[in-house]
Amino acid sequence: MPSATDLPPSVTLEQVLADLADDGVSAPSDRVDDLVEQVERAQDHGIDLRVVVVDRDPRIDSQLRDLATEVGSEQGGTVLVLSPGWVGAYSDSLDRVTLEAAQDRTYTGDPVVSTRNFVDSITEPGPDWTAWTVVLIVLVAAAAGATAAAKAVRRRKDEAAIVEPDVR
């Protein structure tokens, strides 16, 4: 019977969860301290982040997303899974657009740089949509007012031309 998820070869959910338990990072030991720093930086911004680094690319990239989803289902929060060439992510607090935009900035091949880029992307402030909406409304109203004024001037000129015919 096939499993519900397709995880990368030589990776078990139990192993990853055990490794994440102490510091939110499952990675080669030479990368853990730098990755823990990024996890803590995300936490400073209110994001519960876990980072998993696998040593080789899986057969298909969706295996990384499946692993992230499994970890997220067990522990909650936001999960970033990195392999040398691919990225997978899951979050119960970030919308999919934000998550995918952050993923797009992670394709560096270096898990620390990738994680830093991911954290930068999910913690940087987005556009102030209220301000943009107000500016747009003001511009549309100004254009409508200018159009109405131009039509009024033209109408007065047309009416004046009818009342006072041009005599030459």
Buried (B, 14 or more C-beta within 10 A) or exposed (E): EEEEBBBBEEBEBEEBBEBBEEBBBBBEEEBBEBBBBBBEBBBEEEBBBBBBBBEEBBEEBBBBBBBBBBBBEEBBBBBBBBBEEBBBBBBEBBEEEBBEBBBEBBEBEBBBBBBBBBBBBBBEEEEEEEEEEEEEEEEEEEEEEEEEEEEEEEEEEEEEEEEEEEEE
